[in-house]
């Protein structure tokens, strides 16, 4: 049985990667106390000792507001760390899978394909783009996966995802303001994990893949659908981004067009509305709040 080493194993996405892949592969979960991706020697020693066939790097410094205040840490983890892991994987001829973000784009058009030139507006996006470039340099056997607006049943160190945050706010009973001038594609971590498994099993060509649930919406439309599906009665107010001043400059449009999946014979993911419904049902079954 082939071995897959998953770095960042306590995170939201890794939770679903593990449960999707564990029946077909031997999974080696890696947490921060096993080694730090910034430590090149530690990463190399650990990865070489386990000799995985595939290394999935799901580790990131992903608190986007904090990234603006800590650019050095952002690039250490998201770029140099990504390089260290990809290089160590390459030295044992292992494939590297690296996750990136819709924020590598500037949002100046309605959607972006894998062939569009990145132009990040913030440190988070810039550090992940740097990671993409370094991964390609370090290991030609790579999948670089860009995704967006991720939600899943497992709560990561970042805290709430958007869905759980909206439901938590609704419990207070006060009106909720949500921006209606930023657009993207909500993505269920479980659906993303299934497509990662499909890429691996098909031995798809190395390269960049956009993987998001189908369709797009504003944050306001996303919130509206959450409350519609959960039958939660709350006053939802659509507002401009100007009502939420931030250090972080966000793209207006960050919809990712999933073109390269089709090229390797993989179908697009289900619509985000259906994925959201499935997530809410699973959350209730697992008693996750």
Order of alpha helices (4+ residues) and beta strands (2+ residues): beta-alpha-beta-alpha-beta-alpha-alpha-alpha-beta-alpha-beta-beta-alpha-beta-beta-beta-alpha-beta-beta-alpha-beta-alpha-alpha
